[in-house]
Every structure is written in C-alpha cells, then in structure tokens.
Amino acid sequence: NFYGAALGDIHIKTCVAHEVDFTDANLNGASFKGTDLERSVFQRTDLTKADLSGARNYLISPTENTIKKAKFALPEAMGLLYSMDIELDEGLGE
C-alpha cells in the first residue's frame, strides 16, 4: 500500500506488483517498465513523466490521474480508455 506516498523517480521494473494501492501517490518520473500491475489502483495519482512502456495489466483513468508526458506502449495503452464512455471498433473494415 503506497496510498499518498511521495515516490517520485521510483523504479519498479520487471516485477509483479499485483493489487498495489497507488491512490494519491506522487509517482512523478517513476518507472514501471516490464511490470505486471494487475488489479493495482491508480486514483488521483501523479504519473507525470512516468514510464509504463512494457508494463501490463494496468487500468489507469486519464481523467482521474495526471499522466502528462507519461510513456505508454500498445497494446496495453488501450487500458487508458477503459473509463471512458466510448465504443471501440475493431477496425476490420466492415
């Protein structure tokens, strides 16, 4: 549990971080490269300049968290859309 913690520039790389609570945490400049974030909670979290490239299983709302200049990679970056009231077309050209 890292609720409200100031963890700027922390490196949580290539590991398992299941069910971690990052609510209200400052993760400015943090690195999560290659980390499995299954069921981890990001609410009101500052992820400015954080690196989530290669991270997986995260669900981060861009409206509830600060993600300015953060790095993400596809296909996992699709998790940024989960909280939006939108429909995604699979783009199969129908």
BELLIN-V986692 format. One record per residue. N is the residue number from 1. RES is the residue in three letters. PHI is phi in whole degrees, -180 to 180 (NA if undefined). OMEGA is omega in radians with two decimals (* if undefined). Layout:
# BELLIN-V986692
{{N,RES,PHI,OMEGA} {N,RES,PHI,OMEGA}}
This chain:
# BELLIN-V986692
{{1,ASN,NA,3.11} {2,PHE,-116,-3.11} {3,TYR,-55,3.06} {4,GLY,70,-3.08} {5,ALA,-76,3.05} {6,ALA,-97,-3.03} {7,LEU,-123,-3.13} {8,GLY,-54,3.13} {9,ASP,67,3.08} {10,ILE,-68,3.10} {11,HIS,-117,3.06} {12,ILE,-117,-2.94} {13,LYS,-115,3.05} {14,THR,50,3.11} {15,CYS,-144,3.10} {16,VAL,-106,3.10} {17,ALA,-129,-3.11} {18,HIS,-79,3.02} {19,GLU,57,3.10} {20,VAL,-86,3.14} {21,ASP,-97,3.10} {22,PHE,-106,-3.13} {23,THR,-58,3.11} {24,ASP,61,-3.13} {25,ALA,-82,3.02} {26,ASN,-98,-3.14} {27,LEU,-115,-3.13} {28,ASN,-59,3.14} {29,GLY,81,-3.14} {30,ALA,-68,3.08} {31,SER,-121,3.09} {32,PHE,-120,-3.06} {33,LYS,-52,3.05} {34,GLY,72,-3.07} {35,THR,-94,3.08} {36,ASP,-90,-3.06} {37,LEU,-107,-3.09} {38,GLU,-56,3.11} {39,ARG,61,3.05} {40,SER,-77,-3.03} {41,VAL,-108,3.05} {42,PHE,-122,3.09} {43,GLN,-135,-3.10} {44,ARG,54,-3.10} {45,THR,-95,3.08} {46,ASP,-90,3.13} {47,LEU,-110,3.12} {48,THR,-55,3.12} {49,LYS,59,3.08} {50,ALA,-73,3.14} {51,ASP,-112,3.09} {52,LEU,-110,3.12} {53,SER,-67,-3.11} {54,GLY,85,3.06} {55,ALA,-72,-3.11} {56,ARG,-144,3.07} {57,ASN,63,3.10} {58,TYR,-99,3.00} {59,LEU,-128,-3.07} {60,ILE,-124,3.12} {61,SER,-83,3.10} {62,PRO,-71,3.11} {63,THR,-91,-3.12} {64,GLU,-105,-3.10} {65,ASN,-132,3.08} {66,THR,-94,-3.09} {67,ILE,-123,-3.10} {68,LYS,-58,3.11} {69,LYS,60,3.04} {70,ALA,-76,3.13} {71,LYS,-107,3.10} {72,PHE,-134,3.09} {73,ALA,-132,3.05} {74,LEU,-79,0.08} {75,PRO,-87,-3.06} {76,GLU,-61,3.13} {77,ALA,-62,3.07} {78,MET,-61,3.10} {79,GLY,-63,3.09} {80,LEU,-72,-3.08} {81,LEU,-94,-3.01} {82,TYR,-59,-3.05} {83,SER,-88,-3.10} {84,MET,-90,-3.13} {85,ASP,-85,-3.11} {86,ILE,-134,3.02} {87,GLU,-114,3.13} {88,LEU,-104,3.08} {89,ASP,-89,-3.14} {90,GLU,-72,3.05} {91,GLY,67,-3.11} {92,LEU,-91,3.06} {93,GLY,71,3.13} {94,GLU,-79,*}}
